Amino acid sequence: MEKFLTVKEVSDVLRLGKTNTYKLFQRKDFPKVTIGKKLLVKESELDGYIEKYGGAIIEI
């Protein structure tokens, strides 16, 4: 089964602050899933997003 990551977990993985992580989740190209007020991202889709933008500067 696919693992979903919370904002806090994504923040820890990417070593970003909570505010910048929420800004990342607000981007139209970020592969988030919203359930009610809960923001999640599939771990595999986060990995793909990182690979896609590896070495690039992402404005948040």
All heavy atoms as a GROMACS GRO file, in nm:
protein
  487
    1MET      N    1   0.084  -0.119   0.000
    1MET     CA    2   0.000   0.000   0.000
    1MET      C    3   0.088   0.125   0.000
    1MET      O    4   0.190   0.130   0.067
    1MET     CB    5  -0.091  -0.001   0.123
    1MET     CG    6  -0.185   0.113   0.128
    1MET     SD    7  -0.302   0.088   0.263
    1MET     CE    8  -0.385   0.240   0.256
    2GLU      N    9   0.046   0.222  -0.076
    2GLU     CA   10   0.121   0.348  -0.089
    2GLU      C   11   0.117   0.427   0.042
    2GLU      O   12   0.014   0.437   0.106
    2GLU     CB   13   0.058   0.432  -0.200
    2GLU     CG   14   0.130   0.560  -0.232
    2GLU     CD   15   0.257   0.538  -0.310
    2GLU    OE1   16   0.258   0.454  -0.400
    2GLU    OE2   17   0.356   0.607  -0.281
    3LYS      N   18   0.231   0.483   0.078
    3LYS     CA   19   0.240   0.564   0.200
    3LYS      C   20   0.215   0.711   0.165
    3LYS      O   21   0.271   0.763   0.069
    3LYS     CB   22   0.377   0.548   0.264
    3LYS     CG   23   0.392   0.628   0.391
    3LYS     CD   24   0.526   0.608   0.457
    3LYS     CE   25   0.533   0.692   0.583
    3LYS     NZ   26   0.664   0.683   0.646
    4PHE      N   27   0.130   0.775   0.244
    4PHE     CA   28   0.104   0.918   0.229
    4PHE      C   29   0.180   0.993   0.338
    4PHE      O   30   0.186   0.948   0.452
    4PHE     CB   31  -0.046   0.948   0.242
    4PHE     CG   32  -0.124   0.911   0.120
    4PHE    CD1   33  -0.170   0.782   0.100
    4PHE    CD2   34  -0.151   1.006   0.023
    4PHE    CE1   35  -0.242   0.748  -0.013
    4PHE    CE2   36  -0.223   0.973  -0.091
    4PHE     CZ   37  -0.269   0.843  -0.109
    5LEU      N   38   0.237   1.106   0.301
    5LEU     CA   39   0.312   1.189   0.395
    5LEU      C   40   0.234   1.314   0.431
    5LEU      O   41   0.168   1.373   0.346
    5LEU     CB   42   0.447   1.230   0.334
    5LEU     CG   43   0.539   1.117   0.290
    5LEU    CD1   44   0.661   1.174   0.219
    5LEU    CD2   45   0.581   1.031   0.407
    6THR      N   46   0.244   1.354   0.556
    6THR     CA   47   0.181   1.477   0.604
    6THR      C   48   0.272   1.596   0.576
    6THR      O   49   0.389   1.578   0.536
    6THR     CB   50   0.155   1.469   0.755
    6THR    OG1   51   0.282   1.460   0.822
    6THR    CG2   52   0.066   1.351   0.792
    7VAL      N   53   0.222   1.714   0.602
    7VAL     CA   54   0.303   1.836   0.586
    7VAL      C   55   0.428   1.827   0.675
    7VAL      O   56   0.538   1.858   0.632
    7VAL     CB   57   0.221   1.962   0.619
    7VAL    CG1   58   0.310   2.085   0.622
    7VAL    CG2   59   0.108   1.980   0.519
    8LYS      N   60   0.410   1.782   0.797
    8LYS     CA   61   0.523   1.770   0.892
    8LYS      C   62   0.628   1.673   0.839
    8LYS      O   63   0.748   1.700   0.844
    8LYS     CB   64   0.469   1.723   1.028
    8LYS     CG   65   0.574   1.680   1.128
    8LYS     CD   66   0.646   1.798   1.189
    8LYS     CE   67   0.733   1.758   1.306
    8LYS     NZ   68   0.873   1.744   1.275
    9GLU      N   69   0.584   1.559   0.785
    9GLU     CA   70   0.678   1.460   0.733
    9GLU      C   71   0.751   1.512   0.610
    9GLU      O   72   0.872   1.491   0.594
    9GLU     CB   73   0.604   1.330   0.702
    9GLU     CG   74   0.556   1.259   0.827
    9GLU     CD   75   0.461   1.144   0.799
    9GLU    OE1   76   0.381   1.152   0.702
    9GLU    OE2   77   0.464   1.048   0.877
   10VAL      N   78   0.680   1.582   0.522
   10VAL     CA   79   0.744   1.641   0.404
   10VAL      C   80   0.845   1.747   0.448
   10VAL      O   81   0.956   1.754   0.396
   10VAL     CB   82   0.640   1.702   0.308
   10VAL    CG1   83   0.706   1.781   0.196
   10VAL    CG2   84   0.550   1.592   0.251
   11SER      N   85   0.808   1.825   0.548
   11SER     CA   86   0.897   1.926   0.603
   11SER      C   87   1.026   1.863   0.653
   11SER      O   88   1.136   1.913   0.627
   11SER     CB   89   0.826   2.000   0.716
   11SER     OG   90   0.909   2.095   0.774
   12ASP      N   91   1.013   1.751   0.722
   12ASP     CA   92   1.131   1.680   0.773
   12ASP      C   93   1.216   1.623   0.661
   12ASP      O   94   1.339   1.635   0.662
   12ASP     CB   95   1.089   1.568   0.868
   12ASP     CG   96   1.028   1.618   0.998
   12ASP    OD1   97   1.047   1.737   1.032
   12ASP    OD2   98   0.962   1.537   1.066
   13VAL      N   99   1.152   1.563   0.561
   13VAL     CA  100   1.224   1.502   0.448
   13VAL      C  101   1.302   1.608   0.370
   13VAL      O  102   1.419   1.589   0.337
   13VAL     CB  103   1.127   1.427   0.354
   13VAL    CG1  104   1.194   1.390   0.223
   13VAL    CG2  105   1.070   1.304   0.422
   14LEU      N  106   1.236   1.720   0.342
   14LEU     CA  107   1.298   1.825   0.260
   14LEU      C  108   1.379   1.925   0.341
   14LEU      O  109   1.444   2.013   0.284
   14LEU     CB  110   1.189   1.899   0.181
   14LEU     CG  111   1.110   1.814   0.083
   14LEU    CD1  112   1.005   1.900   0.013
   14LEU    CD2  113   1.201   1.747  -0.018
   15ARG      N  114   1.371   1.912   0.473
   15ARG     CA  115   1.441   2.005   0.564
   15ARG      C  116   1.399   2.149   0.538
   15ARG      O  117   1.482   2.240   0.526
   15ARG     CB  118   1.592   1.988   0.553
   15ARG     CG  119   1.637   1.851   0.596
   15ARG     CD  120   1.784   1.837   0.591
   15ARG     NE  121   1.820   1.701   0.630
   15ARG     CZ  122   1.941   1.661   0.654
   15ARG    NH1  123   2.042   1.745   0.643
   15ARG    NH2  124   1.966   1.537   0.688
   16LEU      N  125   1.268   2.166   0.528
   16LEU     CA  126   1.208   2.298   0.511
   16LEU      C  127   1.130   2.333   0.636
   16LEU      O  128   1.086   2.245   0.708
   16LEU     CB  129   1.109   2.299   0.394
   16LEU     CG  130   1.163   2.288   0.253
   16LEU    CD1  131   1.049   2.277   0.154
   16LEU    CD2  132   1.250   2.407   0.220
   17GLY      N  133   1.112   2.461   0.659
   17GLY     CA  134   1.026   2.505   0.767
   17GLY      C  135   0.882   2.479   0.731
   17GLY      O  136   0.846   2.454   0.615
   18LYS      N  137   0.796   2.484   0.832
   18LYS     CA  138   0.654   2.455   0.812
   18LYS      C  139   0.590   2.553   0.714
   18LYS      O  140   0.512   2.514   0.628
   18LYS     CB  141   0.584   2.460   0.948
   18LYS     CG  142   0.449   2.397   0.951
   18LYS     CD  143   0.397   2.394   1.094
   18LYS     CE  144   0.263   2.327   1.104
   18LYS     NZ  145   0.213   2.325   1.241
   19THR      N  146   0.623   2.681   0.725
   19THR     CA  147   0.565   2.783   0.637
   19THR      C  148   0.600   2.756   0.491
   19THR      O  149   0.514   2.759   0.403
   19THR     CB  150   0.612   2.924   0.677
   19THR    OG1  151   0.573   2.948   0.812
   19THR    CG2  152   0.554   3.030   0.587
   20ASN      N  153   0.727   2.728   0.462
   20ASN     CA  154   0.768   2.700   0.324
   20ASN      C  155   0.710   2.569   0.274
   20ASN      O  156   0.682   2.556   0.154
   20ASN     CB  157   0.920   2.701   0.311
   20ASN     CG  158   0.975   2.842   0.306
   20ASN    OD1  159   0.907   2.934   0.260
   20ASN    ND2  160   1.095   2.860   0.353
   21THR      N  161   0.692   2.473   0.362
   21THR     CA  162   0.630   2.347   0.320
   21THR      C  163   0.485   2.370   0.281
   21THR      O  164   0.438   2.318   0.179
   21THR     CB  165   0.640   2.242   0.432
   21THR    OG1  166   0.777   2.227   0.469
   21THR    CG2  167   0.586   2.108   0.386
   22TYR      N  168   0.412   2.452   0.356
   22TYR     CA  169   0.274   2.485   0.319
   22TYR      C  170   0.271   2.559   0.186
   22TYR      O  171   0.183   2.537   0.103
   22TYR     CB  172   0.205   2.568   0.428
   22TYR     CG  173   0.143   2.484   0.536
   22TYR    CD1  174   0.198   2.479   0.663
   22TYR    CD2  175   0.028   2.408   0.513
   22TYR    CE1  176   0.141   2.401   0.763
   22TYR    CE2  177  -0.031   2.330   0.612
   22TYR     CZ  178   0.027   2.327   0.737
   22TYR     OH  179  -0.029   2.250   0.834
   23LYS      N  180   0.368   2.647   0.162
   23LYS     CA  181   0.374   2.718   0.033
   23LYS      C  182   0.397   2.619  -0.081
   23LYS      O  183   0.340   2.634  -0.189
   23LYS     CB  184   0.486   2.822   0.035
   23LYS     CG  185   0.454   2.944   0.118
   23LYS     CD  186   0.570   3.041   0.114
   23LYS     CE  187   0.544   3.163   0.201
   23LYS     NZ  188   0.658   3.257   0.199
   24LEU      N  189   0.480   2.518  -0.056
   24LEU     CA  190   0.504   2.416  -0.157
   24LEU      C  191   0.374   2.340  -0.187
   24LEU      O  192   0.341   2.317  -0.303
   24LEU     CB  193   0.612   2.318  -0.107
   24LEU     CG  194   0.653   2.207  -0.202
   24LEU    CD1  195   0.714   2.265  -0.330
   24LEU    CD2  196   0.752   2.115  -0.133
   25PHE      N  197   0.298   2.306  -0.085
   25PHE     CA  198   0.171   2.237  -0.103
   25PHE      C  199   0.070   2.324  -0.179
   25PHE      O  200  -0.022   2.271  -0.240
   25PHE     CB  201   0.112   2.196   0.032
   25PHE     CG  202   0.154   2.059   0.078
   25PHE    CD1  203   0.278   2.039   0.136
   25PHE    CD2  204   0.069   1.951   0.064
   25PHE    CE1  205   0.317   1.913   0.180
   25PHE    CE2  206   0.106   1.824   0.107
   25PHE     CZ  207   0.232   1.805   0.165
   26GLN      N  208   0.085   2.455  -0.178
   26GLN     CA  209  -0.006   2.544  -0.249
   26GLN      C  210   0.026   2.556  -0.398
   26GLN      O  211  -0.058   2.603  -0.475
   26GLN     CB  212  -0.004   2.684  -0.186
   26GLN     CG  213  -0.066   2.687  -0.048
   26GLN     CD  214  -0.049   2.822   0.020
   26GLN    OE1  215   0.021   2.911  -0.029
   26GLN    NE2  216  -0.111   2.838   0.135
   27ARG      N  217   0.143   2.511  -0.440
   27ARG     CA  218   0.179   2.520  -0.581
   27ARG      C  219   0.089   2.429  -0.664
   27ARG      O  220   0.054   2.318  -0.622
   27ARG     CB  221   0.325   2.477  -0.602
   27ARG     CG  222   0.425   2.577  -0.549
   27ARG     CD  223   0.567   2.527  -0.569
   27ARG     NE  224   0.593   2.492  -0.707
   27ARG     CZ  225   0.648   2.571  -0.798
   27ARG    NH1  226   0.682   2.693  -0.764
   27ARG    NH2  227   0.669   2.530  -0.920
   28LYS      N  228   0.051   2.476  -0.783
   28LYS     CA  229  -0.039   2.400  -0.870
   28LYS      C  230   0.026   2.272  -0.921
   28LYS      O  231  -0.042   2.174  -0.947
   28LYS     CB  232  -0.085   2.485  -0.987
   28LYS     CG  233  -0.180   2.594  -0.945
   28LYS     CD  234  -0.231   2.673  -1.061
   28LYS     CE  235  -0.324   2.782  -1.011
   28LYS     NZ  236  -0.384   2.856  -1.120
   29ASP      N  237   0.158   2.271  -0.934
   29ASP     CA  238   0.227   2.153  -0.989
   29ASP      C  239   0.268   2.052  -0.881
   29ASP      O  240   0.324   1.949  -0.912
   29ASP     CB  241   0.349   2.195  -1.070
   29ASP     CG  242   0.456   2.265  -0.987
   29ASP    OD1  243   0.425   2.314  -0.876
   29ASP    OD2  244   0.571   2.272  -1.033
   30PHE      N  245   0.237   2.082  -0.755
   30PHE     CA  246   0.272   1.990  -0.647
   30PHE      C  247   0.163   1.883  -0.634
   30PHE      O  248   0.044   1.915  -0.628
   30PHE     CB  249   0.290   2.065  -0.514
   30PHE     CG  250   0.351   1.981  -0.406
   30PHE    CD1  251   0.486   1.950  -0.410
   30PHE    CD2  252   0.275   1.930  -0.303
   30PHE    CE1  253   0.544   1.871  -0.311
   30PHE    CE2  254   0.331   1.852  -0.204
   30PHE     CZ  255   0.466   1.822  -0.208
   31PRO      N  256   0.201   1.755  -0.629
   31PRO     CA  257   0.104   1.645  -0.633
   31PRO      C  258   0.036   1.614  -0.499
   31PRO      O  259   0.047   1.506  -0.445
   31PRO     CB  260   0.190   1.526  -0.678
   31PRO     CG  261   0.324   1.557  -0.619
   31PRO     CD  262   0.338   1.707  -0.630
   32LYS      N  263  -0.037   1.709  -0.446
   32LYS     CA  264  -0.100   1.691  -0.315
   32LYS      C  265  -0.236   1.626  -0.325
   32LYS      O  266  -0.299   1.625  -0.430
   32LYS     CB  267  -0.112   1.824  -0.244
   32LYS     CG  268  -0.215   1.916  -0.309
   32LYS     CD  269  -0.227   2.045  -0.233
   32LYS     CE  270  -0.314   2.145  -0.304
   32LYS     NZ  271  -0.258   2.199  -0.424
   33VAL      N  272  -0.280   1.570  -0.214
   33VAL     CA  273  -0.415   1.517  -0.198
   33VAL      C  274  -0.473   1.590  -0.078
   33VAL      O  275  -0.409   1.600   0.026
   33VAL     CB  276  -0.412   1.365  -0.171
   33VAL    CG1  277  -0.551   1.314  -0.141
   33VAL    CG2  278  -0.348   1.290  -0.285
   34THR      N  279  -0.592   1.646  -0.094
   34THR     CA  280  -0.658   1.715   0.016
   34THR      C  281  -0.780   1.636   0.059
   34THR      O  282  -0.867   1.605  -0.023
   34THR     CB  283  -0.701   1.857  -0.027
   34THR    OG1  284  -0.588   1.926  -0.080
   34THR    CG2  285  -0.757   1.935   0.090
   35ILE      N  286  -0.783   1.600   0.186
   35ILE     CA  287  -0.898   1.529   0.244
   35ILE      C  288  -0.947   1.616   0.358
   35ILE      O  289  -0.882   1.626   0.462
   35ILE     CB  290  -0.859   1.389   0.294
   35ILE    CG1  291  -0.803   1.306   0.178
   35ILE    CG2  292  -0.980   1.321   0.357
   35ILE    CD1  293  -0.747   1.172   0.218
   36GLY      N  294  -1.060   1.684   0.335
   36GLY     CA  295  -1.106   1.782   0.433
   36GLY      C  296  -1.004   1.895   0.440
   36GLY      O  297  -0.976   1.959   0.340
   37LYS      N  298  -0.945   1.914   0.556
   37LYS     CA  299  -0.839   2.014   0.572
   37LYS      C  300  -0.700   1.952   0.577
   37LYS      O  301  -0.600   2.021   0.589
   37LYS     CB  302  -0.863   2.094   0.700
   37LYS     CG  303  -0.986   2.182   0.693
   37LYS     CD  304  -1.001   2.265   0.817
   37LYS     CE  305  -1.123   2.354   0.809
   37LYS     NZ  306  -1.138   2.438   0.926
   38LYS      N  307  -0.696   1.819   0.566
   38LYS     CA  308  -0.570   1.745   0.574
   38LYS      C  309  -0.499   1.746   0.439
   38LYS      O  310  -0.558   1.711   0.336
   38LYS     CB  311  -0.599   1.602   0.616
   38LYS     CG  312  -0.480   1.520   0.647
   38LYS     CD  313  -0.447   1.537   0.790
   38LYS     CE  314  -0.350   1.429   0.834
   38LYS     NZ  315  -0.302   1.452   0.966
   39LEU      N  316  -0.373   1.787   0.438
   39LEU     CA  317  -0.291   1.788   0.318
   39LEU      C  318  -0.195   1.671   0.322
   39LEU      O  319  -0.123   1.652   0.420
   39LEU     CB  320  -0.212   1.919   0.307
   39LEU     CG  321  -0.293   2.047   0.296
   39LEU    CD1  322  -0.203   2.168   0.309
   39LEU    CD2  323  -0.366   2.049   0.164
   40LEU      N  324  -0.194   1.593   0.214
   40LEU     CA  325  -0.109   1.475   0.206
   40LEU      C  326  -0.045   1.468   0.068
   40LEU      O  327  -0.092   1.530  -0.027
   40LEU     CB  328  -0.193   1.348   0.227
   40LEU     CG  329  -0.271   1.337   0.357
   40LEU    CD1  330  -0.371   1.223   0.348
   40LEU    CD2  331  -0.178   1.317   0.475
   41VAL      N  332   0.062   1.391   0.058
   41VAL     CA  333   0.125   1.364  -0.071
   41VAL      C  334   0.174   1.220  -0.067
   41VAL      O  335   0.224   1.173   0.036
   41VAL     CB  336   0.240   1.462  -0.102
   41VAL    CG1  337   0.353   1.453  -0.004
   41VAL    CG2  338   0.292   1.443  -0.243
   42LYS      N  339   0.155   1.149  -0.180
   42LYS     CA  340   0.208   1.013  -0.188
   42LYS      C  341   0.360   1.020  -0.186
   42LYS      O  342   0.420   1.106  -0.253
   42LYS     CB  343   0.164   0.945  -0.317
   42LYS     CG  344   0.023   0.898  -0.319
   42LYS     CD  345  -0.004   0.822  -0.448
   42LYS     CE  346  -0.146   0.772  -0.455
   42LYS     NZ  347  -0.169   0.699  -0.581
   43GLU      N  348   0.421   0.932  -0.111
   43GLU     CA  349   0.567   0.932  -0.099
   43GLU      C  350   0.633   0.917  -0.236
   43GLU      O  351   0.729   0.987  -0.268
   43GLU     CB  352   0.611   0.818  -0.006
   43GLU     CG  353   0.757   0.821   0.030
   43GLU     CD  354   0.792   0.721   0.136
   43GLU    OE1  355   0.736   0.609   0.137
   43GLU    OE2  356   0.876   0.754   0.221
   44SER      N  357   0.579   0.830  -0.322
   44SER     CA  358   0.637   0.809  -0.455
   44SER      C  359   0.623   0.934  -0.542
   44SER      O  360   0.712   0.964  -0.622
   44SER     CB  361   0.570   0.690  -0.523
   44SER     OG  362   0.432   0.713  -0.541
   45GLU      N  363   0.512   1.007  -0.526
   45GLU     CA  364   0.494   1.128  -0.605
   45GLU      C  365   0.585   1.240  -0.556
   45GLU      O  366   0.631   1.322  -0.636
   45GLU     CB  367   0.348   1.171  -0.603
   45GLU     CG  368   0.260   1.076  -0.682
   45GLU     CD  369   0.115   1.121  -0.691
   45GLU    OE1  370   0.080   1.231  -0.645
   45GLU    OE2  371   0.036   1.043  -0.747
   46LEU      N  372   0.613   1.244  -0.426
   46LEU     CA  373   0.710   1.342  -0.375
   46LEU      C  374   0.848   1.311  -0.432
   46LEU      O  375   0.920   1.401  -0.476
   46LEU     CB  376   0.713   1.341  -0.222
   46LEU     CG  377   0.816   1.434  -0.158
   46LEU    CD1  378   0.786   1.580  -0.193
   46LEU    CD2  379   0.819   1.415  -0.008
   47ASP      N  380   0.884   1.182  -0.435
   47ASP     CA  381   1.012   1.142  -0.493
   47ASP      C  382   1.021   1.184  -0.640
   47ASP      O  383   1.124   1.235  -0.685
   47ASP     CB  384   1.032   0.990  -0.481
   47ASP     CG  385   1.052   0.945  -0.338
   47ASP    OD1  386   1.087   1.028  -0.251
   47ASP    OD2  387   1.030   0.825  -0.310
   48GLY      N  388   0.912   1.163  -0.715
   48GLY     CA  389   0.909   1.203  -0.856
   48GLY      C  390   0.920   1.353  -0.873
   48GLY      O  391   0.987   1.401  -0.965
   49TYR      N  392   0.855   1.428  -0.786
   49TYR     CA  393   0.861   1.574  -0.790
   49TYR      C  394   1.005   1.622  -0.765
   49TYR      O  395   1.054   1.710  -0.835
   49TYR     CB  396   0.767   1.631  -0.684
   49TYR     CG  397   0.749   1.781  -0.690
   49TYR    CD1  398   0.660   1.839  -0.780
   49TYR    CD2  399   0.818   1.866  -0.604
   49TYR    CE1  400   0.642   1.976  -0.785
   49TYR    CE2  401   0.800   2.003  -0.608
   49TYR     CZ  402   0.712   2.057  -0.699
   49TYR     OH  403   0.695   2.193  -0.703
   50ILE      N  404   1.071   1.560  -0.668
   50ILE     CA  405   1.210   1.596  -0.638
   50ILE      C  406   1.300   1.563  -0.756
   50ILE      O  407   1.387   1.643  -0.794
   50ILE     CB  408   1.258   1.525  -0.510
   50ILE    CG1  409   1.182   1.579  -0.389
   50ILE    CG2  410   1.408   1.541  -0.491
   50ILE    CD1  411   1.200   1.497  -0.262
   51GLU      N  412   1.280   1.446  -0.818
   51GLU     CA  413   1.361   1.408  -0.935
   51GLU      C  414   1.337   1.504  -1.051
   51GLU      O  415   1.430   1.542  -1.120
   51GLU     CB  416   1.329   1.266  -0.978
   51GLU     CG  417   1.389   1.161  -0.888
   51GLU     CD  418   1.362   1.020  -0.936
   51GLU    OE1  419   1.352   1.000  -1.059
   51GLU    OE2  420   1.348   0.933  -0.849
   52LYS      N  421   1.212   1.542  -1.072
   52LYS     CA  422   1.177   1.633  -1.183
   52LYS      C  423   1.247   1.766  -1.167
   52LYS      O  424   1.295   1.824  -1.265
   52LYS     CB  425   1.026   1.652  -1.186
   52LYS     CG  426   0.978   1.746  -1.294
   52LYS     CD  427   0.827   1.760  -1.291
   52LYS     CE  428   0.778   1.858  -1.395
   52LYS     NZ  429   0.632   1.875  -1.392
   53TYR      N  430   1.252   1.818  -1.046
   53TYR     CA  431   1.310   1.951  -1.022
   53TYR      C  432   1.449   1.946  -0.960
   53TYR      O  433   1.499   2.047  -0.913
   53TYR     CB  434   1.216   2.034  -0.933
   53TYR     CG  435   1.089   2.074  -1.004
   53TYR    CD1  436   0.969   2.007  -0.980
   53TYR    CD2  437   1.089   2.176  -1.097
   53TYR    CE1  438   0.853   2.042  -1.046
   53TYR    CE2  439   0.974   2.212  -1.164
   53TYR     CZ  440   0.856   2.144  -1.138
   53TYR     OH  441   0.742   2.180  -1.203
   54GLY      N  442   1.510   1.828  -0.959
   54GLY     CA  443   1.644   1.814  -0.902
   54GLY      C  444   1.742   1.913  -0.962
   54GLY      O  445   1.755   1.923  -1.083
   55GLY      N  446   1.807   1.991  -0.880
   55GLY     CA  447   1.903   2.090  -0.925
   55GLY      C  448   1.843   2.222  -0.965
   55GLY      O  449   1.914   2.319  -0.989
   56ALA      N  450   1.711   2.231  -0.972
   56ALA     CA  451   1.644   2.356  -1.010
   56ALA      C  452   1.609   2.437  -0.885
   56ALA      O  453   1.604   2.384  -0.775
   56ALA     CB  454   1.517   2.326  -1.088
   57ILE      N  455   1.585   2.562  -0.907
   57ILE     CA  456   1.538   2.649  -0.799
   57ILE      C  457   1.387   2.658  -0.812
   57ILE      O  458   1.334   2.696  -0.916
   57ILE     CB  459   1.602   2.789  -0.809
   57ILE    CG1  460   1.753   2.779  -0.790
   57ILE    CG2  461   1.539   2.883  -0.706
   57ILE    CD1  462   1.826   2.907  -0.814
   58ILE      N  463   1.317   2.620  -0.703
   58ILE     CA  464   1.172   2.624  -0.702
   58ILE      C  465   1.131   2.744  -0.619
   58ILE      O  466   1.166   2.755  -0.502
   58ILE     CB  467   1.114   2.495  -0.640
   58ILE    CG1  468   1.156   2.375  -0.722
   58ILE    CG2  469   0.962   2.504  -0.631
   58ILE    CD1  470   1.119   2.242  -0.660
   59GLU      N  471   1.062   2.837  -0.682
   59GLU     CA  472   1.015   2.956  -0.612
   59GLU      C  473   0.892   2.922  -0.531
   59GLU      O  474   0.792   2.874  -0.585
   59GLU     CB  475   0.981   3.068  -0.712
   59GLU     CG  476   1.100   3.119  -0.790
   59GLU     CD  477   1.201   3.194  -0.706
   59GLU    OE1  478   1.162   3.260  -0.609
   59GLU    OE2  479   1.321   3.185  -0.739
   60ILE      N  480   0.899   2.946  -0.399
   60ILE     CA  481   0.782   2.920  -0.314
   60ILE      C  482   0.744   3.044  -0.237
   60ILE      O  483   0.815   3.138  -0.228
   60ILE     CB  484   0.803   2.802  -0.216
   60ILE    CG1  485   0.933   2.814  -0.140
   60ILE    CG2  486   0.800   2.673  -0.292
   60ILE    CD1  487   0.954   2.707  -0.037
   0.00000   0.00000   0.00000
